[in-house]
Amino acid sequence: MTNRILYYAAAATTAIAGILHLSLVPDIIGRNVNSGVFFLISGIAQVFWLIPMLKRWGRIWYYIGIAGTIVLIIMWAMTRIPGNPITGRGGPLSEMGIAIEVFQVAYIILTAIIIAKESKSNISQTIKDERLNK
């Protein structure tokens, strides 16, 4: 039961981050098309990512989700620094931006726990199989 909750929680955190990204698109796209499109693609990808989590597609999908989320966090952090190579100026720390980052960090932590639990379970199963085959 608790394992299932981890998958649901990871799916929820990435979906919420994606929905929050998508909610920013209408305000941003009029001012900066590139940023708006980036938020749109990021949001769609994050909402989509609840499927691999709920369907338990496997570690490769979990690693890709973690890597993509880390890239989003790094880009957000970089764009807060004045003179950055992406926007050329430092962006403000908004409540929405911080909320998105919190959900993204939660997704990474939950998915890492899932990977660790699955690895431990696979090792235990291998040991049991080896004992049965002796």
N, C-alpha and C positions, 0 to 999 in steps of 0.2 A: 504494500500500500504506500509506504513512504517513498519508494522509488518512483512510483507513478506521479506523486506530488512534485517531485523534482523536475520531471519532464514537463508537467503542466506549468510549473512556476517559470522554468526557462522559456517556454513558449510564450507565456504571458508577458514576461519582461521584454523580449525582443519585439513582440507585437505592439506593446504599448510605446516603446521607443519609436517604432516605425510609424504608428499613428500620430505621435507627437511631431515627428519630422514632416509627415504629410500635412498636418494642420498648419505648418509654417509656410507651405508653398504659396497659397494665394497672396499673402502679404509680401513675400520676397520676390516672386517671379516678375512682378511689375517693375521693381527697382533694379533687379539683377537677374537676368535670364539664366546665366550659368549657375548661380547659386540655387535658383528655383528648381532647375532641372536636376541638379545634384541632390537636393533635398527630396525631390520626387522619386528619383531612382533609389536613393538610400531608404526612404520610407517603404517603397514597394518591396525591396529586397528584405527588409527587416520583418514586414508583415508576412511575406512568403515564408520566412525562416521558421515560423511556428509549425509548418508542415513537417520538415525533417525532425523537429523535436517531438511532436506528438506521434508521428508514425515511427519514430526511433530508427531512422534510416542508417545510423551507424556513425562510427568515430570520424570517418573522413568528412562527413557533413558537419559534425560538431566542430572539428578543427577549422574547417572553412568558415563557419559562423563566428568562431572566436577570432580568427585572423581578420575577417572583414570588420568586425566590431572594434577590434584594436585599431585598425586603420582609421575608422570614423572618430575614435577618441583622440588619436594623435592629430588628426586634421583639425578637430575642434580646438585642442590645446594650442596648436600652432597658430591658428587664426586669432587667438587672444593676445598674441605677442605683437607689439608694434614693429612695423617694418618686415613682416613675415613675407615669404615668397609667394603665398597664395593670394592674399588680398592687398598686401602692401601696407596695411594698417592694423592696429590691434582692435579687435572687436570687444564689445561689452560682455560682462558676465550677466546673463539674463536668467531669470528663474526657470524659464522653459528650457534653456540650454543646460542648466545644471540638472534639471529633472531628467532630461534625455540621457545625460551622462550617467546619472545614478542608475537608471534602468539598464543601460548598456553594461556598466560594471557588474551589476547584479546578474545579467545574462552570462557574462564571462565566468563569474564565480560558480554559478549553478551548473553551467555546462562542464566546467572543469571537475566539479564534484561528480557529475554523471559519468564522465570519462574514467575517473578514478574508480568509481564503484563498479563500472562494467569491466574494467581491467582486473580488479580484484576478483570479481565473479568468474571471469574467464580463467584466471590462474587456479582458483579453487576447483573449477570444473575439470581442468586439465589434470590436476593432482588426483581427483576422484577417478577419472578415466584411466590414468596410469595404474592406480591401485587395482582396479577391476581387471585390467589386462594382464596382470602378473600371475 
